[in-house]
Amino acid sequence: MSHPGHWQPPSISLPPVRSLLSASEERIDAALQNLHTIYCPLRLPTSIAQERPKSASSALKLVDSGYASEDERDDGDVKETEHALEALRADDFERDFALHWLTGLMVRAEELEFSSEETRERIVEDAASLLASFTDPGEEDEPEAMTRNFSFPTSLASEKTIDVFLNDAPLSTTDHTDVGLQSWGASIILSGLMCASPARFGLDKLGDGLSIIELGAGTGLVSLTLAALQAHISKTASSIIATDYHPAVLENLRSNISANFPGLPTPPVQTMLLDWSQFSVPVKPVDILIAADAVYAPEHAVLLRNCATRLLTPDGVFWLIVTVRTHGKFEGIADTVEAAFADQKAPKSVDNKVLRILKTEWVEKRRGIGRGDETGYRLHQIGWAE
């Protein structure tokens, strides 16, 4: 059996976040392996196990960290080492330190120098796996949610910012379809753009009988932002409906609405269950459709198109922002949107029109927003055309 003491507390082993751009690939690999050894020793990623750098062993030598006794180091007592690791896992400071470092690594992943894109992808996936492990429920622990506060600058004369807070619930370890429990980069970007220039999106008419549906609303950030924006534009309410199909996501969405608009008998955002592939819509077509980062499988763009065909008024507009990822399992997914809306077999309206992309704008990725594998966003303006 190998010596069990090859680990260090995160505050000692991790290279400073500010110096990640100059950290070597080997050192980042060693740091990730160290975190796996501490926090999820039974789930060491295959990539690290197979590609463990030669320098990792020396980089992870045991130091007198306060978690390991002299007796443990002298006689290799496995039980003492396990007790020390348990104490380290329970240390809130070290845990927060590791979370901060992993988040910083994910944010800077696109800027780091790696030997190949495959290595970058592996590093991002290993870091994401570790981040997920911090919210995985243990035998006795419940996963913890996270409250996020957003403050978007606005061009409105009456306000400087539009503020929204919501709950990002922990993702399930067994259900990959509950991604809507988290707020993704595209929804943050789109919310900011809408607050900065409401008229550009036709939102200067909020409250003037305008009707809006958000598809794949997730945590509801975009819909909640629209509702908060509306309160400063008009005294009359628009119809804002946030839709999703996953029960846990809808439950979290309703909680976020209640938290942002407490005590109101009728909140400004309603919710509705909507499955793009099998649905009957109990509402009339709307003026504005919105979807943020709702395309993450090859079939999603076509499903969205067919759904929008039934939900958008003849003069309506569909704002769709998709995340562009150039490597990993989502590589090329953003391109399926153009193909879906250029399809000559797309459903037509009663006056023989089809939904087309009228305009596409490239939106740069912003520091501190989104995952490390995101390179930017495409904002599509979609409407009925010949």
N, C-alpha and C positions, 0 to 999 in steps of 0.2 A: 504493500500500500504506500502511496506517495505521501510525503509529509503534508499534513492538513493545513499548515500555517501559511500558505502562499496567498495572502490577501492583505489589504491595507484599508483603513477607513477612507471613504471618499474624499474627505477634506485634505488628506495627505497624498492620495494616489492620483487624483484627477488634475490634469493640466489646467491652469486658469482659463476661464472662458475667453477672456480678452486676448489670450495668446494662442487660441485654437488655430488661427490662420497660419501660424508658423509651426504648429505641432506636427510631428511626423506621423505617417500612416501607422507605423508600428506602435507608437506611443498611444494613439487613439484606440487601436485594437486591444492593447494591453489594458487600457483603462476600462473598456467595455467588458473584457473578460473578468476583471476584478469585480465589477459591479454584479455580473452574473454569479460569480462565486459567492458573493455576500447575500444577494437578495433572491436569487432563484437558481441555486446550485444544481438542481435536478433538470433544469431546462436550458442548459448551455447550448446556444445556437450551433447548428452543424457547421456553419461557415467559420465560426471562430475555432471550433474543435479541429476542423480540417486545415485552416489557414493560420493557425496560431503562430505569431511571429517568433523567431528564434530568441529575440530579446525579451519576450514576455516573462520568462521565468525570473530573470534577474530584475526586471522592473517591478515584480510583485513580491519581493522578499518581505518577510514578516518584519515589522518594526515594533518597537515598544510603544504601542498606541494607547495603552491603558485598558485595552480589551483582552490582552494576552498576558498571562503570568509567566514568571521565570520558570516555574515548574513545568508549565505547558511546553515551553520552548526546549527545555532540557530533555524531557522524556517523551515528547511527541504524543501526549495524552489526547486522543481523539475527542473524548467526552468533554475535556476542558476547552478544547477548541470550539466545539459546538456551542457550549455555554457562552463563550466569548462572542461567537457570531450572532447568537440570539440576542445578546445585549446590544450588539452593534445595530442589528435590524430594528431594535426598539428605540434607538436613539433618534429623536425627532430632528435634531440639528443635522446629523449625518444624512438622514433620509432627505431632508429639504435641500441639503447641499447637492446630493446626487440628482434630485429632480431638476434643480436649477441648471446644473451642468448639462444634463441630457437635453433639456429644452433649448439651451444655447447651442448645442451641437446640431440639433435638428434645424434650427433657424439658419445656421451658417453653413449647412452641408453643401449648398451649391457653390459657395465661395472657396471651399477647401481644395487643396491640391492633392488629388489621388492619382494612382498609377493608371486607373481605368474607370470608366463609367460603371462597370460591373462592381468594382470595389466600392464606389460611392453608394450604389444601390444597396450593397450588403451592409455597409456602415449604417445607412439610414434605417434599414429593416431591423438591424440588431438594436439600435437605439429606440426605435418604436416599440419593439418587443419588450424592452426593459421598462419603458414608460407605462406600457399596458400592464406589466406585472405589478406595478404599484397600486393599481386599482382592481386587480384580480381578487375576488373574495377568497379568503382562507377558510380553514375549518371553523374558526371562531369569529373572524373579523368580517364585517360588512364592508363592501366597497363604498368609498366616499365620493360624493358629488363635489362639484366646484362651482362657486358663484363667480360669474364674470361681469364686469361693468364696462360698458362701452359709451364713449362720449364722442359724437361725430360733429365736427365743425359744420355750420350751416350758413347759407347765404341769406337766410331770413333776417329782416331788419329787427324783428322783435326778440330774436334769440341768438346766442353765440354758439350753443351746442344743442344737439338732440341726444338725450341720455336714455340708455336702456340697460337693464341688468337682467341676467337670466341664469338658469341652472344648466350646467353641462353635466349630465348624468354619466356615471361610469358605463362603459360598453360591456355587454355580456361577453363572457369567454366562450360561449357556445353558439350564440346567434349572430352571424355576420351581417344580418339585415338591419340591425338596429343602429346603423351609422348616424341616423338623425338625432341621436342623443347628444351629439357633439356639434359645436359650431365650427364650420370649416372656413378656410380663408376666403373663398369666393363670396360667401354671404356677408362677411365683414367688409370686403372691398365694395360690393354693390350697395350695401347700406350707406357707406361713406359717400359714394358717388351721388346717391339720391338726395342725401342731406345737403351736399355741397351745391347741387344744382337741381332743385325740384322741377323747375319748368322744363328742363331738358327731357325729363321722363313723363311729362304730362301731369305731374303731381301738383302743379299750381292750381289744378281744378279739384283737389281733394276736398270732399265735403259737398261738392256741387253735383250730387247724384252719381258720382263716379263709383264703379264697381270693380273690385280687384280680387283675384285669386292667386295665392302662392302655391305652386306645385312642389311637393317634397319639402315642406316647410321646416322639418327637423325641429330645432329648438325654437323656431319662430322669430329669429332675430330680424329678418327683413320685414315681416308683417308687423312686428312690434315697433320697429323703427318708423314704418309708415303711419301707424296709429299715433305715435308720439309726434310725428311731423304734422299730421293732420290737425292736432289740437292747437297748433300755432298758426294754422292757415285759415281754418273755417270753424264756425260755431256749429255747423251741421255735420253729421257723420257720413262718411262713405261706408260702403259695404266691403269689408275686408275679411276674407275667408282664408285661413291657413289650413292646408290639406296635407295629409300623410296617410300611410296605410298600416304602419306598424303600431300595435296597441301601446307598447311601452313608450314610443316616441310621442304619440298623441297624448298620453297621460302627462308626460313631462311638459309638452307644449301647453296644455291647459294650465298647469301649475305656473308656468312662466307668465302667461297672460294674467292670471289672478294676482301674481306678485307685482306686476307692473301697473295694474289698474285695480287696486284693492277696493272692495266695498261697492263696486258698481253692479247694479242688478243686471245690466246688459253691457258687457265689455265691448270695446270698439273692435276687437278681433274675435271672430267666431272660428270654430274648428269643424272639420269635416273629414270623414274617412273617405279616401279616394285611392283606388287601385287603377293604375294607368292601363293595365291589360284587360281588366274586366270591370267595367263601371257603368252605372246609370246615374247621371248627374241630376240631383233634385234642385238645381238652380238654373236660372237663365244664363245665357252667354254673357260674358263680362267685358268691360272696356280694356282692362289691363291684366295680362297674365305675367307671372314672374316665376323664375326657377333659378336657383343658385347652386352650382355644383351638384346637379341632379343626374349627371351622365357619368356613370362609372362602370358601365358594362356595354358591350357592343350593341345590344338590343334597345338600350334605353332611349336613344335619340328618336328612333322610329315610334316607340310607345308614346313619348312626349309629343311628337308631331301629331299622331292620331288623336291623342287626348285634347290637344290644343285646337284641333280642327272642330271639335264639338263644343269647345268652351269659349271661343273668342268671337266677339261681335264682328260684323263686316268692316267696321272702321277701327277695330281694336288693334292693340299692339302687344306683342309677346316679347318681354325682355328675358333673355336667356344668357347667363354667364357661365362659361365652362372653364374648368381648370386644365391647363396644358401641362402634361408630364411627358418628358422626353425619354424616360427610362423606367424600368420596373413593369409591374403587371398592368399598369394603367397607360402605358405608352401607346399613343395613337388613338386613344378613346375619344379625345376632343375632335378628331377629324371626322368621326362618324356623324357629327351634327350637320356639316355641310353636305355630306352624301345623302342624309335623310331628307333634307329640305330641297334637294335638287332632283329627287327621285320623280321621274315622269309618271310613276304609278301612284303617287301620293293622292289621298282622298281629296275630292273637290267640293266646293260649296255649291249651293243651288244655282248660283249665277256663273258656274264653271270657273271659279277662281281656286287657286291653291295657296297654301301658306308658303311663303318664300322668305329667305334671309334678305332683308332690304339693306342692311348695313352691318358691318362688323368692325369693331374697334379693339385694338390690342391694349391691354392694361398691364402695366408692369407689376411684378411681384414687389411687395413692400417688406422692408426689414421688420421682423418680429411678427409677421402675419403669415399663416399657412404653414404647411409641412415643408420639410427640406427638399422633397422631391418635386415641388411645384416650381415651374419656371415662369409662369405668368398666366394671364386669363384672356379669353376671348369673350367680348360682350356683343351679343347678337341682338339686333332689332329685327323682329320678324312680324310680317303682316300679310294680309291677303293680296294677291297679285295675279295677273293673267298668266 
